[in-house]
Amino acid sequence: MIASAMGANVIAIDIDEAKLALARELRVVQTINGSAGINAPEAVIELTRGGAHMSLDALSHPVTCLNSIQNLRPRGKHIQVGLMLGDHAMPQVPMARIIGKELEILDSHDMQTHRYGAMPDMIASGKLTLSRLVGRRISLAQAPEILRF
């Protein structure tokens, strides 16, 4: 939603058709269902005529991390959001591709404090409608059980 609001041509990849439908409602350029037997990196490379300039893995899973790196064009940037823990802590990455295509691998844990003002401004202007991202409300006491993975 943020990338689209900032003018990026977003391609959303998921295995849940309901989430892809929401992405289309939020004005992504294209969606790819990763469970439909489609090679997601190849599809992105074809759609973008060479690969994405930037990819973002917010699931923090070895498969999504690898696919996210594989779909980049030369000198592209991959952003890994959040920590990969437990069995996922040491994902295999295509180092030959990273070096050969001069890819950047970045992490993201938080937003810089001097940039906090941009988010409320985007909400106030109507560019972001965060209520669309709320699937259900839970109590604080329910959070540990629901957020466990």
C-alpha positions as CSV (number, residue, x, y, z in Angstrom):
1,M,0.0,0.0,0.0
2,I,2.8,2.4,0.9
3,A,4.8,1.6,-2.2
4,S,1.8,2.1,-4.5
5,A,0.9,5.4,-2.7
6,M,4.5,6.5,-3.5
7,G,4.1,5.7,-7.2
8,A,5.8,2.3,-7.4
9,N,4.5,-0.3,-9.8
10,V,3.9,-3.0,-7.3
11,I,3.6,-6.7,-8.1
12,A,2.1,-8.7,-5.2
13,I,2.8,-12.4,-4.7
14,D,0.9,-14.6,-2.3
15,I,-0.6,-18.0,-2.0
16,D,-3.9,-16.8,-0.7
17,E,-6.4,-15.6,-3.3
18,A,-8.2,-13.4,-0.8
19,K,-5.0,-11.5,0.0
20,L,-4.3,-11.1,-3.7
21,A,-7.8,-9.7,-4.3
22,L,-7.2,-7.2,-1.5
23,A,-3.9,-6.2,-3.1
24,R,-5.7,-5.6,-6.4
25,E,-8.2,-3.4,-4.6
26,L,-5.3,-1.5,-3.2
27,R,-4.1,-0.7,-6.7
28,V,-1.1,-3.1,-7.3
29,V,-0.2,-3.4,-10.9
30,Q,-0.2,-7.2,-11.0
31,T,-0.7,-10.2,-8.7
32,I,0.8,-13.6,-8.9
33,N,-0.6,-16.6,-7.0
34,G,2.5,-18.6,-5.9
35,S,0.5,-21.7,-5.3
36,A,-0.9,-21.9,-8.8
37,G,2.1,-23.8,-10.2
38,I,3.7,-20.5,-11.5
39,N,7.4,-19.9,-11.0
40,A,7.0,-16.5,-9.3
41,P,10.5,-15.2,-10.0
42,E,10.3,-16.1,-13.7
43,A,6.8,-14.4,-13.8
44,V,8.2,-11.2,-12.3
45,I,11.2,-11.2,-14.6
46,E,8.8,-11.6,-17.6
47,L,6.3,-8.9,-16.4
48,T,9.0,-6.4,-15.7
49,R,11.0,-7.2,-18.8
50,G,14.2,-8.0,-16.8
51,G,13.3,-8.2,-13.1
52,A,12.2,-6.0,-10.3
53,H,14.2,-3.0,-9.2
54,M,13.3,-3.8,-5.6
55,S,11.9,-6.7,-3.8
56,L,10.6,-7.1,-0.2
57,D,10.0,-10.2,1.8
58,A,7.8,-9.5,4.8
59,L,7.0,-13.1,5.5
60,S,10.6,-14.0,6.6
61,H,10.5,-17.5,5.2
62,P,13.4,-19.1,3.3
63,V,11.3,-19.7,0.2
64,T,9.9,-16.2,0.0
65,C,13.4,-14.8,0.7
66,L,15.0,-16.8,-2.1
67,N,12.2,-16.0,-4.6
68,S,12.4,-12.4,-3.7
69,I,16.1,-12.3,-4.5
70,Q,15.7,-14.4,-7.6
71,N,13.2,-12.0,-9.2
72,L,15.6,-9.0,-9.2
73,R,17.2,-7.3,-12.2
74,P,20.9,-6.5,-12.2
75,R,21.8,-4.0,-9.4
76,G,18.4,-4.6,-7.8
77,K,17.7,-4.4,-4.0
78,H,16.2,-7.0,-1.8
79,I,14.7,-5.9,1.6
80,Q,14.3,-8.5,4.3
81,V,11.7,-7.3,6.8
82,G,11.9,-8.8,10.2
83,L,14.0,-11.6,11.7
84,M,14.2,-15.2,10.4
85,L,14.1,-17.3,13.5
86,G,14.4,-21.0,14.5
87,D,14.7,-23.3,11.5
88,H,14.5,-20.3,9.2
89,A,17.4,-18.4,10.7
90,M,20.0,-19.6,8.1
91,P,18.3,-19.4,4.7
92,Q,20.1,-20.4,1.6
93,V,20.7,-17.5,-0.7
94,P,22.0,-17.5,-4.3
95,M,25.3,-15.9,-3.6
96,A,26.6,-16.3,-7.2
97,R,23.5,-14.4,-8.4
98,I,23.9,-11.7,-5.7
99,I,27.5,-11.1,-6.7
100,G,27.1,-11.6,-10.4
101,K,24.1,-9.2,-10.7
102,E,25.5,-6.8,-8.1
103,L,22.4,-7.1,-5.9
104,E,22.0,-5.3,-2.6
105,I,20.6,-7.2,0.4
106,L,19.1,-4.9,3.1
107,D,17.3,-5.5,6.3
108,S,14.5,-3.4,7.9
109,H,13.5,-3.5,11.5
110,D,12.1,0.0,11.9
111,M,11.5,3.4,10.4
112,Q,14.0,6.2,11.1
113,T,12.4,8.7,13.6
114,H,13.0,11.7,11.3
115,R,10.7,10.0,8.8
116,Y,7.8,9.4,11.1
117,G,5.9,12.4,9.9
118,A,5.5,11.0,6.4
119,M,3.2,8.2,7.5
120,P,0.6,10.4,9.3
121,D,0.7,12.8,6.3
122,M,-0.1,9.9,3.9
123,I,-2.9,8.8,6.1
124,A,-4.4,12.3,6.5
125,S,-4.2,12.8,2.7
126,G,-6.1,9.6,2.1
127,K,-3.1,7.9,0.3
128,L,-3.2,5.2,2.9
129,T,-6.3,3.6,4.4
130,L,-4.9,1.4,7.1
131,S,-8.3,0.2,8.2
132,R,-8.3,-1.9,5.0
133,L,-5.5,-4.0,6.5
134,V,-7.3,-4.9,9.7
135,G,-8.7,-8.4,9.3
136,R,-9.9,-8.7,12.9
137,R,-9.4,-7.3,16.4
138,I,-8.1,-9.3,19.3
139,S,-7.3,-8.5,22.9
140,L,-3.8,-8.0,24.1
141,A,-4.1,-11.2,26.1
142,Q,-4.9,-13.2,22.9
143,A,-1.8,-11.8,21.1
144,P,0.8,-14.3,22.2
145,E,-1.2,-17.3,21.1
146,I,-2.4,-15.8,17.8
147,L,1.0,-14.4,16.8
148,R,3.0,-17.6,17.6
149,F,4.4,-19.3,14.6
